[in-house]
Each structure stands twice: as C-alpha cells, then as structure tokens.
Amino acid sequence: MNKVHVKTGDEVIVINGKYRGQKGKVLDVSPSEGKVIVEGINIITKHVKPRTMGEVGGLVKAESALYADKVQLVCPKCGEATRVGHTVVDGKKFRVCKKCGAQFE
C-alpha cells in the first residue's frame, strides 16, 4: 500500500512542470497510482461520444491526474508550501507544518 502526503480537500501548490506555482484544491487522491487530481490544474480536452438518445457529444474540458510528488501542501496558518510532519497528541495523529509547527487535520 502506497501513502500520499495530501488528502482530499487540501490546498496544494504545484512545484514543477507546466503548472508550476499554481494553487488549487485536491479533488481526488489515488494512493495506488501515487497521483492526485487538483482543481483547475492539468486541464485536458476529452472527446466524448453521445451514449444515449438526445445526449450531446463533443469536446469536454476536465482535470487530469498528476503525480503527488509534484505538489506540496500549503500550510493554512503561514500560507507557505511546506513539507508535512506527524505528531501524536492524546492518542490522535495530527499533521504538522515543518516551517511554522502548526497542527492541522
């Protein structure tokens, strides 16, 4: 089982590639592939065929997956891209910002 350092709903920033420096919210995480789908990042054009009578086909723009190691979590407190640490408080595990030390879910 592979682990990914981000969760669905996290704010991330792309750290390399075509979309470098852009921020977005994580829509979906695929730990088995090590990929994430980020809102507004890595937009592709899909050719969609109509499946039922009356449904229209054509070109649809959608977000495509990118590797999770290309994104870095944005700390909700300091607002910077940061690595994530972990700590246990009262038997509950929290993620910790490596730059400012803030705890978050």
SVG drawing of the C-alpha trace seen along z (x, -y; Angstrom):
<svg xmlns="http://www.w3.org/2000/svg" viewBox="-33 -33 44 35">
<polyline fill="none" stroke="black" stroke-width="0.4" points="0.0,0.0 1.4,-3.4 0.9,-6.5 0.3,-10.0 1.1,-13.1 -2.0,-15.0 -5.7,-14.4 -8.9,-15.3 -9.8,-18.9 -6.2,-20.1 -4.9,-23.3 -1.7,-22.5 0.8,-24.2 2.4,-22.7 6.2,-22.7 7.4,-21.7 6.2,-21.3 3.9,-23.3 1.6,-24.5 4.4,-25.4 3.4,-27.9 -0.4,-27.5 -2.5,-26.7 -5.6,-24.5 -7.8,-22.2 -7.3,-18.4 -10.4,-16.8 -9.3,-13.2 -6.4,-11.1 -5.2,-7.7 -2.6,-6.2 -2.2,-3.1 -1.0,-5.2 0.6,-7.9 -1.5,-10.6 -3.8,-13.4 -6.4,-15.5 -6.2,-19.2 -8.9,-21.7 -8.0,-23.9 -4.7,-22.2 -3.6,-19.9 -6.7,-20.6 -7.2,-18.2 -9.7,-18.1 -11.7,-14.8 -13.6,-13.7 -17.0,-12.5 -19.3,-10.4 -23.1,-10.6 -24.2,-7.5 -28.0,-7.9 -30.5,-9.4 -30.6,-13.2 -27.3,-13.4 -24.8,-15.7 -21.2,-14.7 -18.2,-16.9 -15.2,-18.2 -15.2,-18.4 -12.5,-20.0 -11.6,-18.1 -8.8,-18.0 -6.3,-15.1 -4.3,-13.4 -0.7,-14.4 1.9,-12.8 1.6,-13.6 5.3,-14.3 4.7,-17.3 2.5,-19.0 3.3,-20.4 0.8,-21.2 0.1,-24.8 0.0,-25.5 -3.3,-27.0 -1.6,-29.1 1.5,-30.5 0.3,-30.2 3.5,-28.7 4.3,-25.5 5.7,-23.1 6.6,-19.5 4.4,-17.6 5.4,-16.0 3.3,-14.0 2.7,-14.1 0.5,-12.3 -1.4,-14.2 -3.7,-12.4 -3.7,-9.3 -4.8,-11.3 -2.5,-11.8 -2.0,-15.3 -0.2,-16.6 2.4,-19.3 3.8,-22.1 7.6,-21.8 8.1,-25.6 5.8,-27.1 4.9,-24.0 1.1,-24.5 -1.0,-21.4 -3.9,-20.6 -6.1,-17.7"/>
</svg>
